[in-house]
């Protein structure tokens, strides 16, 4: 569906403005798909992201700094997200023995089980992008990487 039809706007000031609006609109569209995966689970997209980071590190602990650097949403309050995951029993927080100001976090068995139940998301994501061919997806990935420019 055309962006213009979706937001009922017939023109944009520039192609760059349309691209910015299109990216924001599409991000929200994709977020809504992911929110539907978590309905009834008392889990947010940011919490899911942190659990996946922790599972990737498992069985090794992960520092708060490491989690924050790897999160998709850089504006997220990582400490608050971890507090909620610990409260739910999905993660275990331990003081770092070398630096009491630092904490190490590891995913719990309960957290691993929750993620195992959500592994269907990887397959379901393919369906979200069913309107694009593999070559279009690969090209879009390159374009998005180029958009963000060199690090």
Buried (B, 14 or more C-beta within 10 A) or exposed (E): EEBBEEEEEEEBEEEEEBEEBBEEEEEEEBEEEBEEBBEEEEBBBBBBBBBBBBBEBBEEBBBBEBBBEBBEEEEBEBEEBBEBBBEBEBBBBEEEEEEEEEBBBBBBEBBBEBBEEBEEBEEBEEEEEEEEEEEEEEEEEEEEEEEEEEE
